[in-house]
Amino acid sequence: DGLVSSDSGSPISVSPAAPDAANAMLTPTSSSITADGTSTQNVTVQAEDAYGNDLTTGGATVTITRFSGTGTIGSVVDNGDGTYSAIVTAPTATGSGVFVATLNGDPVQNGTASQAQATVSYVPGPLDHFGFATDSGTQTAGSPFTVTVTAYDAYGNLETGYAGPATLSASTGDGTVSPVSIAFVNGVATPDVTLTKAGDDVSLVVSDGLVSSDSGSPISVSPA
């Protein structure tokens, strides 16, 4: 009454109401794993009632499926504590997968007006090798030609975050190739290379101190 206040004494236990798909939560909404065929991401549904209370017991029927993109998803596991989870396994190619869920047949909405989505991005693994592409035909000593060097992971995914620098050398020996240092933009370098020693079986080598790759196909260099 504004002057006297009393509490109920004995505590009151209030349990959550029935699960409500509109308030249930699908997490994480965004995540990244390596595109190596084995990396995994756990995707989870937390059941909630219409008032936003987390359910703490299992028993609901939950599905988690791929809506678009790539990646595989396993069976849903009822953890018995109000959460339900499934494991996404990455492919070996970069890209992404979008996953959605239902609870007792209704779309899980994360408290919004539309079905919630969990996006898993598949990113390149560590640098594994460099790929080469050169201008076709015989090159001339002292005349520059374009070489494209691309950084890849073990599965051939472009290393978009690789910036180098890396060292360029030639089988014709020191001082016979320029430039000797190349930089990468989004995993790709396009230096204009000059070789000064003629030969029919010249190869280029790019190395960053940890990874080294040669040009594979021999380059024919004619005298100037």
N, C-alpha and C positions, 0 to 999 in steps of 0.2 A: 504493500500500500504506500510505498515511498518512505515509510518510517521503519517498518519491520520486514526482514527478509529471512526466509528459511529455505533450506534445500530438502529434497525428498528423503534424505538419509540413506536408505538402501539404494545402491546403484541400479540402473535400469539397463538391461542388455537389449540392444537393437541390432537385429541381423539385416543384411542386405535383402532387398526385394529380388524378384525374378530377374534373370539376365536380360539386358536390353541391347540389341545389336547396334542401335544408333549411338549409344554411349560407349560401347566396347572399343578398346584401343588396339590398333595394329602397329607394331613397332619392330625395328626402327623404320621411320619413313624414308630414310636415305642412308646408304652405307656403301662401302667399297671393299672388294676383295680381289686378290690376284687371279688373273685369267690363266690358270695352270692346270685345270681339270681336277684339282683336289681341294682347293681352298673352299671354306664353307662360311655361311652366315646364318645365324639362328634368327628366324622370324617368329614373333610371338603375338598372340592375342590375349589381352587381359579382359576378362568378362567383367562388366559393370552393370549395375541396375539403372533404372531410369533417373535416379537421383545422384549418379556419379560415384556410388559406393563400389569399391572393388569386391567382387565375389572371392571367397576364400576356399571354395570347394569346387570340385569338378562335376562332370556329368552332362554338360551341354554337348551339343553336336556342332563341331567346328570344322570348317574346311579352309585350307589355305592353298591357293592355286596360282599358277602363272597366268597373268592376264595378257602379257605381250613380251616380246623380246626373247632372250635366251636364258640358259641355266636350267638345271633340274631341281625339283623340290621333292623331298621325301614325305612320308606319311605324317599326319598330325599326331602329336603325342599329348594326351591329357595328363598334365602334371599333378592333378589332384588338388591344386591350391587356387583355382580360378584362372590359371594361365594354361595356354595351349600353344605348342610350338612345333615348328617344322624346320628342317635344315635345307638351305639352298646350297647347291654345289656349283661352282663356277665352270664354264666351258674353258677351252684353251684359246678362244678368240676373244678379243676385247669387245665391249658392248655393254649392254645392260638388260636386266629383266625387271618387269613390273609384276608385283604379286598382290593379290586381293584375298579377302577372307569373308566367310559368312559365319553367323552364329545362329543356330537353330533355324537355318534356312533363310535368314535375312542378312543383307549386306552389313558388314562392320563399317561404321562411319566415323569413328574417332570424334564423336560429338558434333559432326558437321552435317550438312544436308546431302552429301553424296558419299559414295563408297570410297573408303580410304585406300590408299595405295602405298606399298612399300617398294622402293626402287633400289635394286642392288646393282652397282656398277662394277664391271670387270676391267681391271686396269693391268697394264703390262707388268711383267716380273722384272727381275734384274737384267741389266745389259748382258747379252750372251754373245753376239757377233755383229759384224758390220757387213752390209751388202754393197756391192759396187755396180755402177752402170757407167759406161764411157761412150764417147762419140764413136760411131762405127768407122771402120776403115783404118788404113795406116796413118799413123801420126808422123809429124816431121819434127826432128830435133830443133829445139829452140822456139817452136810455135805452140802457143797455149791451146789446150783443148779442155772441154768441160768433163769433169768427173762428178758423178753423184754418189755420195756415200750415205748410207742409211743405217741407223742404229736399230737393232732388233733384240727382242728377248728370245728365249729358247724355243718359243712356239711361232716365231715369225711375226709377232706383233710389233708395230712401230713404237719405239720408245719416245713418245712425244715430249717427255720431260728432259731428255738428254740434250745437254748443251756443249759437251766437250770441256776443254779443247782436246784434240787428239793429234798425234804426230804422224806425218806422212813420209814414207821412205820408198825407195825404189831398189829393185834387184841389181840395177846398174851401179850401185854404190853411193857413198856419201857425196853430196855436192852435185848430184846429177838430176835432182828434182826440186821443184819449188811450186807452191810454198811447202814448208816443212811443218807448219802448225795450221790446223784447220778448226774452225768453230762450227757448231751445229745450231740450227734454229728448228725447234720442234722435232728434234731427232734426225734432221737431214742437213748435210753439208754439200755445197755445190761449188767447189773451188775450180778455178781455171788453172790447170796443171801444165807445167812446162818440164819436159824431159830434154836433157842436153846430150845424152849419149845414145847413139843409134843401136838397134838390136832387134832381133826377130822374136824374142821370147822374154819381153820385159814384164815384170809384175810389180804392182804397187802393194804396199802394206800400210794399214792404218792401225795404230795402237794408242790406247790411253793409259798404258801402264798396267792394266789388269786384263784387258781384252785386246786380242790382236787378230786381225783377219787380213788375208791377201785378196787380190782382185780376181783370183780364179783364172779366168781366161787370159792368156798372154796378150800383151799389147805389142804390135809391131811398130818400131820407130825407124824411119828412114833418115839418112843424113840430110842436112840442110842443103 
